[in-house]
């Protein structure tokens, strides 16, 4: 659809609009600092009139030229805030709207550190992040204004966006950009006047983006992203320009995003900076399609009517999509990055029947998002869907720009007599911990050296995820260390049990946690959500009543199903039929919530 450029994104007509970053004196001819901000400038130079962002819910969007102008205005506006300096944290509280997309470029361009905050947090949790990060500026969407403290503190600037894209005069964020635009023009005029007054001008005056210095050091921090805090206070993960650049390049390459791609923002940009896709999509000269919330109807409209080619989402998101009334087979292939856990055979078959093709990826906030993926092998085409699902369950190999992932024996990590880590055998059986290092690994935890030292040992970041390594070199996660069920001395992978249980035709989704057992120490406790078809044919309310005839018979069916697929000690001891599972903003099941809920009953 055609868009009229908002007033704050009109390029000046009398002053050249430069689309390049300034360089620093002494910069080598064969090396320059890497920053993902450069992706936007390159896109604006190559495809200035191409649609960069489309935001149909609010009826506006921007070309790459317009977007580059907006983000430069944001950078100047931030720099004009009294007291703002390089390295200051700028908090962003926003759904997937252009505001947070702007922030991924404007904040680092100004020398700041983007600090995205989860919009599902409570005001108390947000207050903690703001205090811990020391954010001096808060950019917030109007819908989440309630998360901003009433009295944020002295010297803290708050700017609220109405998500109008410049279409409403009283939008404070657009007014903020306008002030930045004025600062931009003033800075350009000063440069031009200085150049004209010089008796021996040696170079053209700086204009446009050349007024913004590139990071003097590519290891300068770019983002401060907070973990979910499932085991205590959330930790601030500090990352840099170099890592963000290389992670974005890897994501663009691994996801096969091209100039013809349209990326649908299902994954929240506030989650680990959207896995660096705000930068990766732009690097590919593709189009960002933003939606404010995960609404299956809106997603299907985007898939059917807006040419979407890529999106990311957890299996729980895929379950909702494939079971929605609007679900239909698309006329083109859509590439889907699936994290958290691999699709079950049932889900894989459903997705492929709709032309949704998943790729299983694995990563953490500490690794800029995904850093491994399962690579498709030609012989898979001959396998049935169950066999393909089993192969896809493996997390695979490292990304293009990441060092090779390792799985090491846990005792070698704790052995203080040597600096060596010992790899597990490549037999798909010996269990170890996943460790990583290199370009796609965090600097450390902000203001928490103790946590950093605990996570980074012997030169490697220890993920806490337990895995095996197969003969082909691909890794496969068994569980988070804290999610392993230890029963009678046997280690049980809750992920494995969940995958097999989810294969039952009546199970929509499920979760398994450890529950104390008097004899065995721990046994599995399963939580099961039924499919709509199962609810229609069974008495769902009766099934939820423990001890009822319906409940007892159904639980026995589930146990029989599990016994056919796993060792007897791995079969869950208890089953609860529930309406839904608690999830994070990215669709990941919150096992910590279930544990806490259960602990209160013991």
C-alpha positions, 0 to 999 in steps of 0.5 A, a space after each residue: 500500500 502507498 504511504 505518505 512520508 511523515 513530516 519527521 522523515 522528510 529528507 532536507 532538500 537544501 542539504 545533501 543527505 549523506 548515507 555513510 558513517 564518519 570514520 576516525 582519524 588513524 583508522 587503518 585502510 584495511 580495517 574499520 569498526 563493525 556496527 550493524 547500524 551500517 546495514 540501514 545506511 547501506 539499505 537506504 543508499 541501495 534501495 531508498 524507495 523500497 518499503 523498509 517497515 510496514 505496520 498495517 495495524 496503524 496504517 503506516 510504514 517507511 521506505 529505507 530512506 525515510 527510516 534512515 532519516 527517522 533514526 538519525 533524527 532519533 540519534 540527534 534527539 538523544 544526544 540533545 538530552 541534557 547529560 546524555 553521553 556515550 555508553 548511557 543506557 536507553 530503555 525501550 518498553 514497546 511491542 513490535 512496532 516501529 518505535 523499537 525498530 527505530 531504537 535498534 539503530 538510533 540508540 547505538 548511532 547516538 552512542 547509547 546502549 539499547 535496553 529493551 524491556 519485556 512488556 509482560 513484566 510487572 511494574 515492579 520487575 520493570 523498576 528493577 531493570 531500570 534501576 539495575 541498568 541505570 537507564 537515563 532515558 525511557 522510550 515507551 509505547 502508550 499502551 505500556 505507559 503503566 509500566 513506567 514509574 510515576 516518579 522515575 527519578 531525577 535526570 531521567 527523560 521519559 518519551 511516550 509514543 502513540 505509535 502514530 508514525 507522525 500522523 498525530 501532532 500530539 505524539 510525544 515520540 514524533 515531537 522528540 524526533 522533530 527536535 532531533 531533526 532540528 538538531 541535525 539541521 543545526 549541526 549541518 549548518 554549523 559544518 557548512 558555515 565553518 567550511 565556507 569561512 575556512 581560508 583553506 578548506 581541506 575537505 567537504 563539510 560533514 552532513 547527514 550520517 557523517 555527523 554521527 561517529 561510528 563506534 570508535 571501538 567495535 567492542 563498544 557495548 550496543 545492547 543490554 538485554 535482561 534474562 527472564 530471571 526464572 531462577 532469581 533476579 534477571 541478569 543483564 546480558 551485555 553485548 557489543 557492536 561487533 558481535 551484533 554485526 556478525 550475529 546478524 550476518 549469520 542469521 541473514 545467511 542461515 535463514 536465507 533472507 533475501 531482498 525479496 523477503 518479508 519478515 513477520 515480527 512474531 518474535 518480540 524485538 524486546 527478547 534478546 534484541 529480536 535475535 538480531 533480526 532487526 539488523 539481519 532483515 535490514 542487512 538483506 534489504 528485506 522488509 519488516 512487517 510489524 504486528 503489535 501482538 501475537 494474534 493468530 488471525 492477524 498472523 494468518 492475514 499477514 501470511 496470506 495477504 502480505 507476502 510473508 516469507 519468514 518468521 520465528 516462533 516457539 512450538 507453542 506459537 506454531 500449535 496455535 497457528 496450525 489449529 486456527 480456523 484461518 489456517 490454510 495451505 499457502 501458495 508459497 514456502 514460508 521459512 520458520 525458525 523454531 526455538 525452545 524445542 523441536 516440532 513433534 511429528 504431528 506438528 511437523 506434518 501440520 506445518 508442512 501441509 500448510 507450506 510452513 517449513 521449520 528449521 530448528 535453532 538453538 541459542 540464548 540471550 547470552 549468544 545474541 539468540 540462535 547460534 546453532 541450527 539443524 541443517 537439512 540433509 538430502 536423505 531426509 526426503 526419503 524418511 517418514 514424518 516421524 523419522 524426520 521429526 526425530 532428526 530435526 530434534 537435534 540442535 545441529 551445528 554452529 552458525 556461520 560466524 560462531 566458533 564450533 560448539 562443544 559438549 564437554 564433560 561436566 567434571 572437567 569444567 569443575 576440575 581446578 587442576 587443569 585448564 582443559 575441557 574434555 569433550 564427550 564421545 561422539 556416540 549420541 550417548 555420553 551426556 555433557 554440558 554445551 559450552 560456546 565462545 567466540 564472536 556470538 558470545 556476550 561480553 558478560 553480565 552487567 554489574 555482576 562479576 560473580 555471575 560472569 565468573 561462574 558462567 565463563 570458565 576456562 575461556 568458555 561460556 557454560 550454558 547449563 544445557 545438557 546434551 549429547 553429540 552424535 557421530 555426525 558432529 551435531 549436538 542434541 539437547 537433553 535438558 536444562 541442567 535444572 530440568 533433568 529428573 533424577 529418579 532412582 539414580 537415573 537421569 531422565 530428560 524431561 524434553 524427551 518425555 515431552 516429545 514422546 507424550 506430545 506425539 499422542 493424538 489427543 495431546 495439544 501440548 505438554 510439560 513435564 517437571 520433577 516432583 519429589 518421590 519418597 522412594 525414588 527421589 524424583 518422578 515425572 509430573 506431566 501437565 497436559 493440554 488437550 486438542 480441540 478435537 479431544 475436548 469435543 469427543 471427551 468430557 474435558 471437565 471430567 478429565 480434569 477431576 482427579 479420581 474420576 472414572 474419565 480421568 483414571 482411564 485417560 491417564 492410563 491411556 497416556 501412561 500406556 502410550 509412554 511405556 511403548 516409547 520409553 523406559 519404565 522409570 521415565 514414564 511420568 508418575 502423575 498427570 494433570 489435565 490443564 486448560 493451558 500452560 504458563 508461557 513467556 513472551 516468546 511462547 516458552 513454557 515456564 517450568 519454574 511457575 509450574 514448580 512454584 505452583 506445585 511446591 505450594 501444594 506439597 
